[in-house]
Amino acid sequence: MSSELEYSLPPAVRRISGSFRLVGWISFWSQAVLSVVSSSVLLFSTFSLTSRTANGANPGTGAGLLFAGLGLIAVYAGAFWAFRYTRLGRRLRSQDSGRRPTPKEAFQALRLGLLISLSGMLLTLVGGQALVGSLLGKALAQPQSGAAIFNPGNINQYVEAFDIFIIQANINTLLAHFVSLVATLWLLRTVNRA
């Protein structure tokens, strides 16, 4: 029956369907892995930040974590949307032409995927700017001379590995948005070639 279906579908529809399924799965799994890593780091950072805030943590870190978290939510939405691409590819292979999505539906799905990726990237970039600004503020506030005496009373004034860890999570989130954006643009190119 599969061979009957393959011969009844036009070659362009078969190619587009295969692209939607393959690129959708690659995008889904890439975003899923990157978002889980970023989520665990940001969750750990949020709990750690609440315990450090009483000691005078930099307020830019809170805003940066908020925007980074919103960008991370957008990655989860993008991963869901990439999964929808795989379902769209499956529907394109349907023998029933009434079940197949129209080109307009495919373009709308791709347009929404672009919107999710770009808005998530914007939120993550704003969060990254706040986090880097916070880190720069801490670095500039550190005593610059070698004769400075370490003050254990205010440990939050020093740049810590924790701060770099948050930046790494934000970059992972940006990478996930980039993967989603490239996948959607590739699918748009594939649909436009048909």
C-alpha positions as CSV (number, residue, x, y, z in Angstrom):
1,M,0.0,0.0,0.0
2,S,2.9,2.3,0.7
3,S,4.1,2.0,-2.9
4,E,0.7,2.9,-4.2
5,L,0.7,6.0,-2.0
6,E,4.2,7.0,-3.2
7,Y,3.1,6.8,-6.9
8,S,-0.2,8.7,-6.3
9,L,1.6,11.6,-4.7
10,P,3.3,14.2,-6.9
11,P,7.1,14.2,-6.5
12,A,7.1,17.8,-5.1
13,V,4.6,16.8,-2.4
14,R,6.7,13.8,-1.5
15,R,9.9,15.9,-1.3
16,I,8.1,18.6,0.8
17,S,6.6,16.0,3.1
18,G,10.0,14.3,3.7
19,S,11.6,17.7,4.4
20,F,8.9,18.7,6.9
21,R,9.3,15.4,8.8
22,L,13.2,15.3,8.7
23,V,13.8,19.0,9.5
24,G,10.9,18.9,12.1
25,W,12.5,16.1,14.0
26,I,16.0,17.5,13.9
27,S,14.7,20.9,15.1
28,F,12.5,19.3,17.8
29,W,15.3,17.2,19.3
30,S,17.9,20.0,19.1
31,Q,15.6,22.4,20.8
32,A,14.5,19.8,23.4
33,V,18.0,19.0,24.5
34,L,19.2,22.6,24.6
35,S,16.1,23.7,26.4
36,V,16.4,21.0,29.1
37,V,20.0,22.0,29.7
38,S,19.1,25.7,29.9
39,S,16.1,25.0,32.1
40,S,18.1,23.1,34.7
41,V,20.8,25.8,34.8
42,L,18.2,28.7,35.0
43,L,16.2,26.8,37.6
44,F,19.3,26.3,39.7
45,S,20.3,29.9,39.2
46,T,16.9,31.2,40.3
47,F,17.0,29.2,43.5
48,S,20.6,30.3,44.1
49,L,19.7,33.9,43.4
50,T,17.0,34.0,46.0
51,S,19.4,32.8,48.6
52,R,22.0,35.4,47.6
53,T,19.6,38.4,47.2
54,A,19.6,39.1,50.9
55,N,23.4,39.8,50.6
56,G,23.0,42.4,47.9
57,A,23.0,40.7,44.6
58,N,23.0,42.8,41.5
59,P,19.4,43.8,40.5
60,G,20.2,43.3,36.8
61,T,20.6,39.6,37.3
62,G,16.9,39.3,38.3
63,A,15.7,41.1,35.1
64,G,18.1,39.1,33.0
65,L,16.8,35.8,34.5
66,L,13.3,36.9,33.9
67,F,13.9,37.6,30.2
68,A,16.0,34.5,29.8
69,G,13.2,32.5,31.3
70,L,10.7,34.0,28.9
71,G,13.0,33.2,26.0
72,L,13.2,29.7,27.4
73,I,9.4,29.4,27.4
74,A,9.5,30.5,23.7
75,V,12.0,27.6,23.1
76,Y,9.5,25.1,24.4
77,A,6.8,26.7,22.2
78,G,9.3,26.4,19.3
79,A,10.0,22.7,20.1
80,F,6.2,22.0,20.1
81,W,5.9,23.8,16.8
82,A,8.8,21.8,15.3
83,F,6.9,18.7,16.4
84,R,3.9,20.1,14.5
85,Y,6.0,20.3,11.4
86,T,6.5,16.5,11.6
87,R,2.7,16.0,11.9
88,L,2.2,18.4,8.9
89,G,4.7,16.3,6.9
90,R,2.7,13.2,7.8
91,R,-0.6,14.8,6.7
92,L,1.0,15.8,3.4
93,R,1.5,12.1,2.7
94,S,-2.1,11.3,3.2
95,Q,-3.8,9.5,0.4
96,D,-7.0,11.4,1.1
97,S,-6.5,14.8,-0.6
98,G,-9.0,16.4,1.8
99,R,-6.8,15.7,4.7
100,R,-3.7,17.2,3.1
101,P,-3.0,20.7,4.2
102,T,-3.2,23.5,1.6
103,P,-0.1,25.5,0.7
104,K,-1.7,28.4,2.6
105,E,-1.8,26.3,5.8
106,A,1.8,25.3,5.3
107,F,2.9,28.9,4.9
108,Q,0.9,30.0,7.9
109,A,2.5,27.2,10.0
110,L,6.0,28.3,8.9
111,R,5.1,32.0,9.4
112,L,4.1,31.3,13.0
113,G,7.2,29.2,13.5
114,L,9.3,32.2,12.4
115,L,7.4,34.5,14.7
116,I,8.0,32.1,17.7
117,S,11.7,31.9,16.9
118,L,12.2,35.6,16.4
119,S,10.3,36.7,19.5
120,G,12.1,34.1,21.6
121,M,15.4,35.3,20.3
122,L,14.5,38.9,21.1
123,L,13.5,38.0,24.6
124,T,16.7,35.9,25.1
125,L,18.9,38.7,23.7
126,V,17.3,41.3,26.1
127,G,17.9,38.9,28.9
128,G,21.5,38.3,27.8
129,Q,22.1,42.0,27.6
130,A,20.9,42.5,31.2
131,L,23.0,39.5,32.4
132,V,26.1,40.8,30.7
133,G,25.5,44.3,32.0
134,S,25.1,42.9,35.5
135,L,28.3,40.9,35.1
136,L,30.1,44.0,33.8
137,G,28.9,46.0,36.8
138,K,30.3,43.4,39.2
139,A,33.6,43.2,37.3
140,L,34.0,47.0,37.4
141,A,33.1,47.2,41.1
142,Q,35.8,44.7,42.0
143,P,39.0,46.2,43.5
144,Q,41.5,46.4,40.7
145,S,44.7,46.7,42.7
146,G,46.6,43.6,43.8
147,A,46.8,45.0,47.3
148,A,43.1,44.9,47.8
149,I,42.0,42.9,50.8
150,F,39.4,40.2,50.3
151,N,36.2,41.1,52.1
152,P,34.3,37.9,52.8
153,G,31.3,39.9,54.1
154,N,30.1,40.9,50.6
155,I,31.0,37.9,48.4
156,N,28.4,39.0,45.8
157,Q,30.6,41.9,44.7
158,Y,32.9,39.5,42.9
159,V,32.4,37.8,39.6
160,E,31.7,34.1,40.3
161,A,31.4,31.0,38.2
162,F,27.7,31.1,38.9
163,D,27.5,34.3,36.8
164,I,29.2,32.7,33.9
165,F,26.9,29.6,34.2
166,I,23.9,31.8,33.7
167,I,25.4,33.4,30.6
168,Q,26.1,29.9,29.2
169,A,22.4,28.9,29.8
170,N,21.3,32.0,27.9
171,I,23.6,31.2,25.0
172,N,22.2,27.6,24.8
173,T,18.7,29.2,24.6
174,L,19.9,31.5,21.8
175,L,21.3,28.5,20.0
176,A,18.0,26.6,20.3
177,H,16.2,29.6,18.8
178,F,18.8,29.8,16.0
179,V,18.2,26.1,15.2
180,S,14.5,26.7,15.0
181,L,14.9,29.7,12.8
182,V,17.2,27.9,10.4
183,A,14.9,24.9,10.2
184,T,11.9,27.1,9.5
185,L,13.8,29.1,6.8
186,W,14.9,25.8,5.2
187,L,11.3,24.6,5.1
188,L,10.2,27.9,3.6
189,R,12.9,27.4,0.9
190,T,11.7,23.9,0.2
191,V,8.1,24.9,-0.1
192,N,8.9,27.8,-2.4
193,R,11.0,25.6,-4.7
194,A,8.0,23.3,-5.3
